[in-house]
Amino acid sequence: MESFISIINMPAYTPEELRTCIAADPQTSPSIYLADDSFAAWLYDHLSLREALSAFERDADPDECEQWELTALEWKAQVEMAIIALSAASKMNR
């Protein structure tokens, strides 16, 4: 298991890693754990939680997959990560 210090200094690349980072430091904005150049970070910055949930319910967008160089499964994981981060941010702001 990685130490707390190493977890907070690197972005999460999977939904599971993101959940671990957020659980380890729930007071920090979850966006810090999204790689700046990731589709998940773009979604976090541009969609509401409702919009991200709606995207997750549909098939991967082929144009977004091409633009972001993602497979359909990677697209789905990135949308899930945005949902996780948006949900955590929403809880922090209550």
C-alpha positions in Angstrom: 0.0 0.0 0.0 1.3 3.4 -0.9 1.9 5.9 1.8 -0.4 8.9 2.2 2.3 11.3 0.9 2.7 9.4 -2.4 -1.0 9.1 -2.9 -1.6 12.9 -2.7 1.3 13.7 -5.0 0.1 11.8 -8.1 -3.1 11.8 -10.1 -5.5 8.9 -10.1 -5.8 6.9 -13.3 -8.7 4.6 -12.4 -11.9 5.1 -10.5 -10.6 2.9 -7.7 -7.5 5.0 -7.3 -9.6 8.1 -7.2 -11.8 6.7 -4.5 -8.7 5.9 -2.5 -7.3 9.4 -2.9 -10.5 11.0 -1.9 -11.0 8.7 1.1 -7.4 9.4 2.3 -7.9 13.2 2.2 -11.6 14.1 2.1 -10.9 17.8 2.8 -9.0 18.4 -0.4 -10.7 19.2 -3.6 -11.1 16.0 -5.6 -10.1 17.7 -8.8 -6.5 17.7 -7.6 -6.4 14.0 -8.2 -7.5 14.2 -11.8 -4.6 14.5 -14.3 -4.9 18.0 -15.8 -4.8 16.8 -19.4 -7.4 14.0 -18.8 -10.9 13.7 -20.2 -12.1 13.2 -16.6 -10.7 16.6 -15.7 -12.3 18.2 -18.7 -15.6 16.7 -17.8 -15.2 17.8 -14.2 -14.6 21.4 -15.4 -17.4 21.5 -18.0 -20.3 19.3 -16.9 -22.6 19.2 -13.9 -23.0 16.1 -11.9 -26.4 15.5 -13.6 -24.8 15.8 -17.1 -22.0 13.4 -16.2 -24.5 10.9 -14.9 -26.4 11.2 -18.1 -23.3 10.6 -20.1 -22.4 7.5 -18.1 -25.8 6.0 -19.0 -25.2 6.1 -22.7 -22.6 4.5 -24.9 -19.2 6.1 -25.4 -19.2 9.0 -27.7 -17.1 8.0 -30.8 -16.0 11.6 -31.5 -14.8 12.1 -27.9 -13.1 8.8 -28.0 -11.2 9.8 -31.1 -10.4 13.3 -29.8 -9.1 12.1 -26.4 -7.6 8.9 -27.9 -9.7 6.6 -25.6 -11.3 3.2 -26.1 -14.9 2.9 -25.2 -14.0 1.3 -21.9 -11.5 4.1 -21.1 -14.1 6.7 -22.0 -16.5 5.1 -19.5 -13.9 5.0 -16.8 -13.1 8.7 -17.3 -16.7 9.6 -17.1 -17.0 7.5 -13.9 -14.0 9.4 -12.5 -15.6 12.7 -13.2 -18.8 11.5 -11.5 -16.8 10.4 -8.4 -15.0 13.8 -8.3 -18.1 15.9 -8.9 -20.0 13.9 -6.2 -17.2 14.4 -3.7 -17.0 18.1 -4.5 -20.8 18.4 -4.0 -20.5 16.8 -0.6 -17.7 19.2 0.4 -19.9 22.2 -0.5 -22.8 21.2 1.6 
